[in-house]
Amino acid sequence: MPHLPKINHLRAFEAIILHGSIRAAAKALNQTQPGITRTLQELEATLGATLMVRGTRGIVLTDAGRVFEARMKLVLYELERSVDEIQQINQSQHGTVSFGCSHLKTLRIIPSVMQRINTAYPKALVSLYEGQLSELLPSLRVGRLDFFIGIISEEISLGEFVEEPLMTCPFGVVARKGHPLANCTSLVELRNAKWYLPVADAGYYSHLEALLFPAGKGPETVVFKGDSFAVGERLVMEADYLVIAPLAMLDIDFMSKLFCTIPVKEKFPHGKYSLIYRQDASLTPLAKHLINEIRFECSKQVIQKID
């Protein structure tokens, strides 16, 4: 069996990458610079490869370093998760979990879910990251996120993940009530509108511009991209931006009072929401509990639609 790196080797390597230099890494880890240098040398000797070199702007990873970085992060995340899982077994009220979610969908399911999680795990730390799958996939892949809930697209390969369909939602053009374009019936009439669209390299939202502007953008068209719901809400309410969103958002009381659907004749593809997590991931008890609560909330919404 080959010699394996030690945890302190991985921590030092991670710190150097994170902080950009050996000096900054030593300060962050409360160690001496020669000590960090020696640890890096031990790691490189163990692996038989140079992992990083000094460049004009700081530390630069070699090809071997880039390959090792991804694996190193996964190892550290899995170790941290294992420690957390043991702590959750010993102290059932504690735990940590991080997950990603398409921001608009969280508006309906997260409040009820978190009420029950807070009751079952009053001392738990739950972190939610807004964004589309194409943006959050790297974090999911290396274990920074335990799971993701959002729109799934066939163009994004998910061979290494478990995918569990949750629900399907219709999408449409949403504006503030009283918007000057609120009564338009065609996308052609919205050609010069201002749009706030999610950042996405692939998947559902990556093709929206082609759907929105079949004849090209108008001379006054503005497209602003971001993944912050708070920013999007302000842009819609105060600057007359339009968004493409799941129509279910208008089922929420406070949202229905502020926003409306623009009745364009063109139809948008339905969003297929799924739960995604790594096949080889060992989910902690808290993560499993949270996923079960999310499944329950999604199933309630599906039943309500049928009714």
C-alpha positions as CSV (number, residue, x, y, z in Angstrom):
1,M,0.0,0.0,0.0
2,P,1.5,3.4,-1.0
3,H,2.3,6.0,1.6
4,L,-0.7,8.4,2.1
5,P,-0.6,12.1,3.0
6,K,-1.4,13.1,6.5
7,I,-4.3,15.4,7.5
8,N,-1.9,18.2,8.3
9,H,-0.5,17.9,4.8
10,L,-3.9,18.4,3.3
11,R,-4.8,21.3,5.6
12,A,-1.6,23.1,4.7
13,F,-2.1,22.5,1.0
14,E,-5.6,23.8,1.2
15,A,-4.6,26.9,3.2
16,I,-1.9,27.8,0.7
17,I,-4.4,27.6,-2.2
18,L,-7.0,29.5,-0.3
19,H,-4.7,32.3,0.9
20,G,-2.4,32.5,-2.1
21,S,1.0,32.2,-0.4
22,I,2.9,30.2,2.1
23,R,3.3,33.2,4.4
24,A,-0.5,33.9,4.4
25,A,-1.3,30.2,5.0
26,A,1.1,30.0,7.9
27,K,-0.6,33.0,9.5
28,A,-4.0,31.6,9.0
29,L,-3.0,28.2,10.5
30,N,-1.0,29.9,13.3
31,Q,2.2,28.2,12.2
32,T,5.6,29.4,11.1
33,Q,6.4,29.9,7.4
34,P,9.3,27.4,7.5
35,G,6.9,24.9,9.1
36,I,4.3,25.2,6.3
37,T,7.1,25.0,3.7
38,R,8.4,21.8,5.3
39,T,4.8,20.3,5.4
40,L,4.4,21.1,1.7
41,Q,7.7,19.5,0.9
42,E,6.7,16.4,2.8
43,L,3.4,16.2,0.9
44,E,5.2,16.5,-2.5
45,A,7.7,13.9,-1.4
46,T,4.9,11.5,-0.4
47,L,3.2,12.0,-3.8
48,G,6.4,12.1,-5.8
49,A,5.2,15.2,-7.7
50,T,5.6,19.0,-7.5
51,L,2.1,20.5,-6.7
52,M,2.8,24.2,-6.9
53,V,5.3,26.7,-8.0
54,R,5.9,30.4,-7.2
55,G,4.6,32.7,-10.0
56,T,4.7,36.5,-10.4
57,R,1.3,36.8,-8.7
58,G,1.8,34.2,-6.0
59,I,1.4,30.4,-5.9
60,V,0.4,28.6,-9.1
61,L,-0.7,25.0,-9.1
62,T,0.9,22.5,-11.5
63,D,-1.1,20.0,-13.5
64,A,-0.5,17.5,-10.7
65,G,-1.5,20.1,-8.1
66,R,-4.8,20.8,-9.9
67,V,-5.7,17.1,-10.0
68,F,-4.8,16.7,-6.3
69,E,-6.7,19.8,-5.2
70,A,-10.1,18.3,-6.3
71,R,-9.4,15.0,-4.6
72,M,-8.0,16.7,-1.5
73,K,-11.1,18.8,-1.0
74,L,-13.3,15.8,-1.4
75,V,-11.3,13.9,1.3
76,L,-11.5,16.8,3.7
77,Y,-15.2,17.3,3.2
78,E,-15.9,13.6,3.7
79,L,-13.8,13.6,6.9
80,E,-15.6,16.6,8.2
81,R,-18.9,15.1,7.4
82,S,-17.9,11.8,9.2
83,V,-17.0,13.8,12.3
84,D,-20.3,15.7,12.1
85,E,-22.3,12.5,11.6
86,I,-20.7,10.9,14.7
87,Q,-21.5,14.1,16.7
88,Q,-25.1,14.0,15.5
89,I,-25.3,10.4,16.7
90,N,-23.9,11.4,20.1
91,Q,-25.8,14.7,20.3
92,S,-29.0,14.3,18.3
93,Q,-29.9,18.0,18.5
94,H,-26.7,19.1,16.7
95,G,-25.5,18.9,13.2
96,T,-24.6,20.8,10.0
97,V,-25.9,20.5,6.5
98,S,-25.4,22.6,3.4
99,F,-27.5,22.5,0.2
100,G,-28.2,24.4,-3.0
101,C,-31.5,25.4,-4.3
102,S,-33.1,27.3,-7.2
103,H,-34.0,30.4,-5.2
104,L,-37.6,31.0,-6.3
105,K,-38.6,27.4,-5.4
106,T,-37.4,27.8,-1.8
107,L,-40.0,30.5,-1.2
108,R,-42.8,27.9,-0.9
109,I,-41.1,24.9,0.7
110,I,-38.3,26.1,3.0
111,P,-40.3,28.0,5.7
112,S,-42.4,24.9,6.6
113,V,-39.4,22.6,6.3
114,M,-37.3,24.8,8.6
115,Q,-39.9,25.0,11.3
116,R,-39.9,21.2,11.6
117,I,-36.1,21.0,11.4
118,N,-35.7,23.6,14.1
119,T,-37.9,21.5,16.3
120,A,-36.1,18.3,15.7
121,Y,-32.6,19.8,15.6
122,P,-32.7,23.1,17.7
123,K,-28.9,23.5,17.6
124,A,-28.3,22.5,14.0
125,L,-26.6,24.8,11.5
126,V,-28.3,24.7,8.1
127,S,-26.8,26.6,5.2
128,L,-28.6,27.3,1.9
129,Y,-26.9,28.5,-1.3
130,E,-29.0,30.1,-4.0
131,G,-28.2,29.3,-7.6
132,Q,-28.8,27.1,-10.7
133,L,-27.4,23.6,-11.0
134,S,-24.8,24.6,-13.6
135,E,-23.3,27.0,-11.1
136,L,-23.5,24.9,-8.0
137,L,-22.5,21.5,-9.5
138,P,-18.8,21.9,-8.7
139,S,-19.6,22.4,-5.0
140,L,-21.9,19.4,-5.1
141,R,-19.3,17.3,-6.8
142,V,-16.5,18.0,-4.2
143,G,-18.9,17.6,-1.2
144,R,-19.1,21.3,-0.2
145,L,-22.9,20.9,-0.7
146,D,-24.7,17.8,0.6
147,F,-27.5,18.0,-2.0
148,F,-29.2,20.3,-4.5
149,I,-32.9,20.9,-5.3
150,G,-33.7,22.6,-8.6
151,I,-34.4,22.4,-12.3
152,I,-32.7,19.5,-14.1
153,S,-31.6,19.6,-17.7
154,E,-30.6,16.6,-20.0
155,E,-27.6,18.6,-21.2
156,I,-26.0,18.4,-17.8
157,S,-24.4,15.0,-17.2
158,L,-25.4,13.6,-13.8
159,G,-23.9,10.1,-14.1
160,E,-22.2,10.3,-10.7
161,F,-25.3,11.5,-8.9
162,V,-28.6,10.2,-7.7
163,E,-31.5,12.1,-9.2
164,E,-34.9,12.0,-7.6
165,P,-37.8,13.8,-9.4
166,L,-39.8,16.0,-7.1
167,M,-42.3,18.0,-9.2
168,T,-42.9,19.9,-12.5
169,C,-43.8,23.6,-12.5
170,P,-45.1,25.8,-15.4
171,F,-43.1,29.0,-16.0
172,G,-44.1,32.4,-17.3
173,V,-43.2,36.1,-17.5
174,V,-43.7,37.9,-14.2
175,A,-43.8,41.6,-13.5
176,R,-44.9,44.0,-10.8
177,K,-48.6,44.8,-10.7
178,G,-49.2,48.0,-12.6
179,H,-46.2,47.4,-14.9
180,P,-46.6,49.4,-18.2
181,L,-46.3,46.1,-20.1
182,A,-48.5,44.0,-17.9
183,N,-51.2,43.5,-20.5
184,C,-49.0,42.5,-23.4
185,T,-49.9,39.3,-25.1
186,S,-46.8,38.5,-27.1
187,L,-43.0,38.4,-26.5
188,V,-42.6,40.7,-29.5
189,E,-44.3,43.4,-27.5
190,L,-41.7,42.8,-24.7
191,R,-38.7,43.1,-27.1
192,N,-37.5,46.4,-25.5
193,A,-38.1,45.3,-21.9
194,K,-35.6,45.0,-19.1
195,W,-35.0,41.5,-17.9
196,Y,-33.4,40.0,-14.8
197,L,-32.3,36.4,-15.6
198,P,-30.4,33.8,-13.6
199,V,-26.7,33.1,-14.3
200,A,-26.5,29.7,-16.0
201,D,-23.9,28.1,-18.4
202,A,-26.2,25.2,-19.1
203,G,-29.7,24.0,-18.3
204,Y,-33.1,25.6,-18.3
205,Y,-32.2,29.2,-18.0
206,S,-29.2,29.1,-20.5
207,H,-31.6,29.0,-23.4
208,L,-34.0,31.6,-22.3
209,E,-32.6,34.5,-24.3
210,A,-33.3,32.5,-27.5
211,L,-36.9,32.0,-26.4
212,L,-37.4,35.6,-25.3
213,F,-35.9,37.2,-28.4
214,P,-36.8,35.1,-31.4
215,A,-36.3,38.2,-33.6
216,G,-33.3,39.5,-31.7
217,K,-33.1,42.0,-28.9
218,G,-34.6,45.4,-29.3
219,P,-32.5,48.6,-29.3
220,E,-33.6,49.3,-25.7
221,T,-33.4,45.8,-24.3
222,V,-31.5,45.4,-21.0
223,V,-30.5,41.9,-19.7
224,F,-29.1,41.8,-16.1
225,K,-28.0,38.4,-14.8
226,G,-27.8,37.3,-11.2
227,D,-28.9,34.7,-8.6
228,S,-30.0,36.9,-5.8
229,F,-33.7,36.8,-5.1
230,A,-33.5,40.0,-3.1
231,V,-31.9,41.9,-5.9
232,G,-34.3,40.5,-8.4
233,E,-37.3,41.5,-6.3
234,R,-36.0,45.1,-6.0
235,L,-35.4,45.4,-9.7
236,V,-38.9,44.1,-10.5
237,M,-40.6,46.4,-8.0
238,E,-38.5,49.6,-8.4
239,A,-37.0,49.5,-11.9
240,D,-39.7,47.6,-13.9
241,Y,-37.6,44.6,-14.7
242,L,-39.3,41.4,-15.9
243,V,-38.4,37.8,-14.8
244,I,-39.1,34.3,-16.0
245,A,-40.3,32.4,-12.9
246,P,-42.3,29.4,-11.8
247,L,-46.0,30.5,-11.7
248,A,-46.4,28.8,-8.3
249,M,-44.6,31.8,-6.8
250,L,-47.9,33.7,-7.3
251,D,-49.6,31.2,-5.0
252,I,-47.8,32.8,-2.0
253,D,-49.9,35.5,-0.4
254,F,-47.4,38.3,-0.3
255,M,-46.1,37.6,-3.8
256,S,-49.6,37.6,-5.3
257,K,-50.2,41.0,-3.9
258,L,-47.0,42.4,-5.5
259,F,-46.6,40.5,-8.8
260,C,-48.6,39.4,-11.8
261,T,-48.2,37.2,-14.9
262,I,-47.9,38.9,-18.3
263,P,-50.3,36.8,-20.5
264,V,-48.1,36.3,-23.5
265,K,-49.3,33.6,-26.0
266,E,-45.9,31.9,-26.2
267,K,-45.4,29.0,-23.8
268,F,-42.3,28.3,-21.8
269,P,-41.0,24.8,-21.0
270,H,-42.0,23.4,-17.7
271,G,-39.3,23.3,-15.1
272,K,-38.6,19.8,-13.8
273,Y,-37.4,20.0,-10.2
274,S,-35.3,17.1,-8.8
275,L,-33.3,16.3,-5.7
276,I,-29.6,15.6,-6.6
277,Y,-26.8,14.1,-4.4
278,R,-23.7,12.2,-5.0
279,Q,-24.0,8.4,-5.4
280,D,-21.0,7.8,-3.1
281,A,-22.1,10.4,-0.5
282,S,-22.8,9.2,3.0
283,L,-25.6,11.6,4.1
284,T,-25.7,12.6,7.7
285,P,-28.8,12.0,9.8
286,L,-29.6,15.7,9.7
287,A,-29.2,15.8,5.9
288,K,-31.5,12.8,5.5
289,H,-34.1,14.3,7.8
290,L,-34.0,17.6,5.9
291,I,-34.4,15.8,2.5
292,N,-37.4,13.8,3.9
293,E,-39.0,17.1,5.0
294,I,-38.4,18.6,1.5
295,R,-39.9,15.5,-0.1
296,F,-43.0,15.8,2.1
297,E,-43.5,19.5,1.2
298,C,-43.1,18.9,-2.5
299,S,-45.6,16.0,-2.4
300,K,-48.1,18.2,-0.6
301,Q,-47.8,20.8,-3.4
302,V,-48.3,18.0,-6.1
303,I,-51.5,16.9,-4.2
304,Q,-52.8,20.4,-3.9
305,K,-52.4,20.9,-7.7
306,I,-54.4,17.7,-8.3
307,D,-57.1,18.8,-6.0
